[in-house]
Amino acid sequence: MSDVPHILVVDDDKRIRTMLQNYLVEAGLRVSLAENGAGLRAAFAQGGIDLILLDLVMPGDDGLSLAREVRQRSAVPIIILTGMGDPIDRVAGLEAGADDYIAKPFHLREVLARVRSVLRRAPCAPAEPVEAKSERGHVLAFAGWRLDLLKRELRRASGEPVELTGGEFELLRAFVSSPNRVLDRDQLMDRVKGRDWAAFDRAIDTQVVRLRRKIERDPAHPELIKTVRGAGYIFATEVTEA
């Protein structure tokens, strides 16, 4: 991420694009605009995008399909802009790979706050202080994996990096901080900073599914992140300082 984060706003409504651009630029951010999927692809191909504000409902390529397309290629943070009030529609955005959502109509100050929050959690962002970990112990090992809490990097035993979204990293950090301990959804939501998931617990379940796909040998039969029926989840492995 550059010193000035680069935000790509993708919305078919010119008024919304311009309004967001003006406000975010005044807040010190760099902003590019796209009105559809073709514009998103063209901007993304040029590189340097740090976060995407993506409208959910657009003619042609809808936001869900575009989020999936971006997520297959990159871990760049995505915030869904949605006018849909049903939590199921918002969860669909998370399942497509988004890191957060903002419901329309929105307050511009909320947009800026969520953009900054997601950027802080992004893998390339400067790390926040790690609670209860000294600088010496910021690299943790579990089941052949190595997680660097300061660099926000996850690597396989072979050294190959695995890209995590900001939300996936925060969820994994919550698990490695409390191994072999049952964590309920409220505890996990509290630890995944900057989120407002109180309206629907399933958002955490969605993040767990996505994280399992990246760290489990068989996501359908997880050995690391296990479900404790009626209670929450447990990270069922030993975690040591690497």
Helices and strands as residue ranges (DSSP letters): E 6-10, H 14-26, E 30-34, H 37-45, E 51-55, H 63-73, E 78-82, H 87-95, E 100-103, H 108-121, G 135-137, E 139-142, E 145-148, E 153-155, E 161-162, H 166-177, E 182-183, H 185-191, H 202-215, E 225-228, E 232-235, E 240-241
